[in-house]
Every structure is written in structure tokens, then in C-alpha cells.
């Protein structure tokens, strides 16, 4: 059951946020952040807005056929205003502890093959968290001024204002979403292919 409103944001690369909003992928990957408590990412909320931001590496983090998506945010300035257009409900969290599982997910996201592997390899003793989310498009996106409390390398942001959630549309139908979850589970369960 979706909340009627929320003021919780989770920082995510703007290109990934857009992909989730379009139903091009249904998960995020998390391990930690520089200023997280204990440098470990914690799932503090199960429903949240995606708070879009930028990565400096740009197109190197995307599959070649998806690099054109960067044009959407080429001139974006997220330092003064943020537009919230995607709301997510966490459906399932899967801990990934094998590199072959990361590689098995390649067909289900917009990122380059190397990007998730690098994220997996960082702090190798800690598992990578696959966060499967049901994304909803906010039919009337909300733009708000960036508050100084939003700054820094932290994942979760308490927004100054609540945003109404009475007019949202799922990025994927129930059938499409359930099929994607099944396909992801099947890929993760598959035995690794020996090179």
C-alpha cells in the first residue's frame, strides 16, 4: 500500500532514476557511501522518492546503446533545484556475494558490464545489495529548492516538504513487473558459465 505522501528521498544517478521510471530496469545496487554510518548502506525506508544526481564518469558507466540517455541530464544543475518524478516501493532485497551473479544481471539494467562489477568488488567482504523496487511515475512532477541539509555523500534525504502521491502511475504493469522479478531470480540462480 503506497503512502498518501512522503518526504523521503534516496539519492540515485539521474540516468538510473529515469530508467526506473520508464520500466527499463527494476532494481538498484547498493553497498555503502563515504559518509554513511559505519560506511555501510542501510535500508532505512521501504518507500521513497528518487533524488536524482550526477556521476562524473558519465558514459563509461552505461552500455553503448544507452549512452544517449546522458543527453537528458547534460545541462542539469542539481545544486539549486531538484525535480521529483519517480517514487519507489521496495519489494525485495537480495544480497549478492558472487561475481557471477552480478554478471548474470547484465540483461536487466542500463549500466555497462564493468560498473556493477566494480561496485561489487568495492569492500569485498560486504555483500552487494540488489534492491528490487516497484517504480511509479508522478504524473505532475514536483520541483523544490535544494536545502543545505540535502548536501553530501549520504544516501537518504529528509525533504523539507511532503510530496503528494495521489496521482501516480506504475512504470510497469503487474504482469510485466512480476515477469521481470521471475527472470531476475532465474538469472541469479543459474550456475556460472565456465570460460
Kinemage of the C-alpha trace (Angstrom):
@kinemage 1
@onewidth
@group {chain A} dominant
@subgroup {mainchain}
@vectorlist {calphas} color= white
{ca unk a 1} P 0.000 0.000 0.000
{ca unk a 2} L 1.553 3.282 -1.109
{ca unk a 3} L 1.746 6.192 1.288
{ca unk a 4} L -0.513 9.173 0.579
{ca unk a 5} L 2.519 11.457 0.722
{ca unk a 6} L 6.198 11.302 1.605
{ca unk a 7} L 9.224 13.457 2.324
{ca unk a 8} L 11.861 10.711 1.986
{ca unk a 9} L 14.387 10.776 -0.833
{ca unk a 10} L 17.035 8.237 -1.838
{ca unk a 11} L 19.889 9.601 -3.924
{ca unk a 12} L 20.335 7.850 -7.253
{ca unk a 13} L 22.079 8.648 -10.525
{ca unk a 14} L 19.645 10.684 -12.632
{ca unk a 15} L 20.021 8.347 -15.618
{ca unk a 16} L 19.170 5.328 -13.444
{ca unk a 17} L 16.215 7.177 -11.916
{ca unk a 18} L 14.833 7.811 -15.389
{ca unk a 19} L 15.368 4.174 -16.397
{ca unk a 20} L 13.458 3.009 -13.321
{ca unk a 21} L 10.667 5.463 -14.104
{ca unk a 22} L 10.406 4.116 -17.652
{ca unk a 23} L 10.450 0.495 -16.530
{ca unk a 24} L 13.779 -0.204 -18.288
{ca unk a 25} L 15.047 -1.792 -15.082
{ca unk a 26} L 13.521 -2.601 -11.703
{ca unk a 27} L 16.453 -2.576 -9.311
{ca unk a 28} L 19.195 -0.506 -7.756
{ca unk a 29} L 22.524 -1.698 -6.362
{ca unk a 30} L 23.833 -0.520 -3.027
{ca unk a 31} L 26.875 -1.196 -0.883
{ca unk a 32} L 27.726 1.897 1.069
{ca unk a 33} L 28.676 5.530 0.987
{ca unk a 34} L 31.568 7.667 2.145
{ca unk a 35} L 29.563 9.328 4.908
{ca unk a 36} L 27.138 6.548 5.760
{ca unk a 37} L 27.090 5.404 9.380
{ca unk a 38} L 29.943 2.886 9.503
{ca unk a 39} L 30.278 3.348 5.719
{ca unk a 40} L 27.544 0.753 5.211
{ca unk a 41} L 24.359 1.468 3.340
{ca unk a 42} L 21.302 0.845 5.487
{ca unk a 43} L 17.786 0.411 4.195
{ca unk a 44} L 16.026 2.953 6.366
{ca unk a 45} L 12.800 3.249 4.373
{ca unk a 46} L 10.741 0.987 2.129
{ca unk a 47} L 9.068 3.803 0.194
{ca unk a 48} L 10.933 6.819 -1.168
{ca unk a 49} L 11.360 9.318 -3.962
{ca unk a 50} L 14.387 9.005 -6.184
{ca unk a 51} L 16.588 12.047 -5.611
{ca unk a 52} L 18.443 12.475 -8.932
{ca unk a 53} L 22.124 13.335 -9.130
{ca unk a 54} L 25.149 13.008 -11.407
{ca unk a 55} L 28.185 10.762 -11.668
{ca unk a 56} L 31.376 12.273 -13.079
{ca unk a 57} L 32.316 9.175 -15.093
{ca unk a 58} L 29.282 9.579 -17.334
{ca unk a 59} L 29.036 7.458 -20.431
{ca unk a 60} L 31.683 4.954 -19.321
{ca unk a 61} L 29.156 3.667 -16.782
{ca unk a 62} L 26.485 2.931 -19.403
{ca unk a 63} L 26.106 0.345 -22.137
{ca unk a 64} L 26.990 1.827 -25.521
{ca unk a 65} L 23.395 1.707 -26.719
{ca unk a 66} L 22.275 3.587 -23.587
{ca unk a 67} L 24.890 6.356 -23.593
{ca unk a 68} L 22.499 8.696 -25.409
{ca unk a 69} L 20.457 8.828 -22.196
{ca unk a 70} L 23.056 11.176 -20.752
{ca unk a 71} L 21.672 13.907 -23.035
{ca unk a 72} L 18.655 14.052 -20.692
{ca unk a 73} L 20.820 15.455 -17.902
{ca unk a 74} L 23.675 17.035 -19.886
{ca unk a 75} L 22.770 20.555 -18.771
{ca unk a 76} L 21.162 19.681 -15.450
{ca unk a 77} L 22.095 21.644 -12.348
{ca unk a 78} L 21.009 19.718 -9.261
{ca unk a 79} L 22.619 22.190 -6.866
{ca unk a 80} L 19.718 24.643 -6.682
{ca unk a 81} L 16.539 22.743 -7.570
{ca unk a 82} L 15.523 19.086 -7.703
{ca unk a 83} L 12.559 17.689 -9.599
{ca unk a 84} L 10.981 14.573 -8.147
{ca unk a 85} L 9.232 12.433 -10.737
{ca unk a 86} L 9.715 8.833 -9.566
{ca unk a 87} L 8.527 7.196 -6.345
{ca unk a 88} L 9.614 3.689 -5.383
{ca unk a 89} L 8.352 0.937 -3.156
{ca unk a 90} L 10.943 -1.608 -2.062
{ca unk a 91} L 9.666 -5.079 -2.947
{ca unk a 92} L 12.656 -7.282 -2.189
{ca unk a 93} L 16.296 -7.078 -1.164
{ca unk a 94} L 18.760 -9.749 -2.314
{ca unk a 95} L 22.323 -9.960 -1.040
{ca unk a 96} L 24.748 -10.845 -3.806
{ca unk a 97} L 28.023 -12.403 -2.756
{ca unk a 98} L 29.273 -13.931 -6.029
{ca unk a 99} L 30.627 -12.003 -9.006
{ca unk a 100} L 28.972 -14.369 -11.492
{ca unk a 101} L 25.583 -13.279 -10.079
{ca unk a 102} L 26.408 -9.647 -10.798
{ca unk a 103} L 27.335 -10.560 -14.365
{ca unk a 104} L 24.117 -12.605 -14.720
{ca unk a 105} L 22.128 -9.400 -14.228
{ca unk a 106} L 23.614 -7.688 -17.296
{ca unk a 107} L 20.468 -8.050 -19.413
{ca unk a 108} L 18.335 -6.347 -16.772
{ca unk a 109} L 19.957 -2.905 -16.473
{ca unk a 110} L 21.287 0.052 -18.464
{ca unk a 111} L 24.769 0.112 -16.934
{ca unk a 112} L 27.988 -1.071 -18.541
{ca unk a 113} L 29.121 -4.584 -17.687
{ca unk a 114} L 32.001 -3.178 -15.622
{ca unk a 115} L 30.035 -0.710 -13.491
{ca unk a 116} L 28.129 -3.230 -11.300
{ca unk a 117} L 31.228 -5.443 -11.047
{ca unk a 118} L 33.268 -2.506 -9.713
{ca unk a 119} L 30.530 -1.741 -7.210
{ca unk a 120} L 30.503 -5.413 -6.174
{ca unk a 121} L 34.313 -5.527 -5.814
{ca unk a 122} L 34.443 -2.458 -3.553
{ca unk a 123} L 34.718 -3.679 0.059
{ca unk a 124} L 34.721 -7.349 -0.983
{ca unk a 125} L 33.838 -8.669 2.473
{ca unk a 126} L 30.443 -6.995 2.295
{ca unk a 127} L 27.668 -8.278 0.018
{ca unk a 128} L 26.174 -6.124 -2.693
{ca unk a 129} L 22.506 -5.368 -2.121
{ca unk a 130} L 20.132 -5.739 -5.016
{ca unk a 131} L 17.087 -3.609 -4.226
{ca unk a 132} L 14.118 -4.603 -6.368
{ca unk a 133} L 11.672 -1.702 -6.467
{ca unk a 134} L 8.259 -1.022 -7.932
{ca unk a 135} L 8.594 2.408 -9.540
{ca unk a 136} L 5.754 4.873 -10.002
{ca unk a 137} L 5.778 7.974 -12.155
{ca unk a 138} L 4.454 11.112 -10.508
{ca unk a 139} L 2.057 12.469 -13.104
{ca unk a 140} L 2.744 16.057 -12.022
{ca unk a 141} L 6.449 16.115 -11.060
{ca unk a 142} L 7.357 18.337 -8.138
{ca unk a 143} L 10.318 20.726 -8.172
{ca unk a 144} L 11.686 22.069 -4.912
{ca unk a 145} L 14.613 24.190 -3.817
{ca unk a 146} L 17.646 22.265 -2.590
{ca unk a 147} L 18.149 22.712 1.142
{ca unk a 148} L 21.677 22.682 2.589
{ca unk a 149} L 20.767 19.598 4.630
{ca unk a 150} L 20.491 17.600 1.390
{ca unk a 151} L 24.182 18.003 0.568
{ca unk a 152} L 26.945 15.449 0.996
{ca unk a 153} L 27.683 11.832 0.199
{ca unk a 154} L 24.718 10.377 2.019
{ca unk a 155} L 22.022 8.157 0.585
{ca unk a 156} L 18.881 9.188 2.462
{ca unk a 157} L 17.458 12.700 2.497
{ca unk a 158} L 14.599 14.063 4.598
{ca unk a 159} L 12.910 16.555 2.305
{ca unk a 160} L 11.667 19.807 3.812
{ca unk a 161} L 8.229 19.371 2.216
{ca unk a 162} L 5.899 16.401 1.855
{ca unk a 163} L 5.028 15.460 -1.728
{ca unk a 164} L 1.545 14.235 -2.561
{ca unk a 165} L 1.245 10.726 -4.013
{ca unk a 166} L -2.412 10.678 -5.017
{ca unk a 167} L -1.658 10.821 -8.759
{ca unk a 168} L 0.953 8.233 -9.763
{ca unk a 169} L 1.214 5.597 -12.499
{ca unk a 170} L 3.204 2.332 -12.212
{ca unk a 171} L 6.181 2.225 -14.580
{ca unk a 172} L 5.255 -1.382 -15.462
{ca unk a 173} L 2.016 -3.324 -15.326
{ca unk a 174} L 1.659 -6.006 -12.635
{ca unk a 175} L 2.252 -8.711 -15.239
{ca unk a 176} L 5.375 -7.051 -16.670
{ca unk a 177} L 6.789 -6.389 -13.222
{ca unk a 178} L 6.194 -9.954 -11.986
{ca unk a 179} L 7.813 -11.344 -15.150
{ca unk a 180} L 10.912 -9.199 -14.586
{ca unk a 181} L 11.230 -10.407 -10.994
{ca unk a 182} L 10.959 -14.036 -12.130
{ca unk a 183} L 13.589 -13.513 -14.823
{ca unk a 184} L 15.977 -11.877 -12.350
{ca unk a 185} L 15.566 -14.712 -9.838
{ca unk a 186} L 16.173 -17.247 -12.587
{ca unk a 187} L 19.332 -15.442 -13.725
{ca unk a 188} L 20.698 -15.249 -10.182
{ca unk a 189} L 20.033 -18.926 -9.555
{ca unk a 190} L 21.766 -20.100 -12.730
{ca unk a 191} L 25.092 -21.880 -12.437
{ca unk a 192} L 28.084 -19.827 -13.597
{ca unk a 193} L 29.334 -20.479 -17.107
{ca unk a 194} L 32.976 -21.504 -17.067
{ca unk a 195} L 35.067 -19.554 -19.534
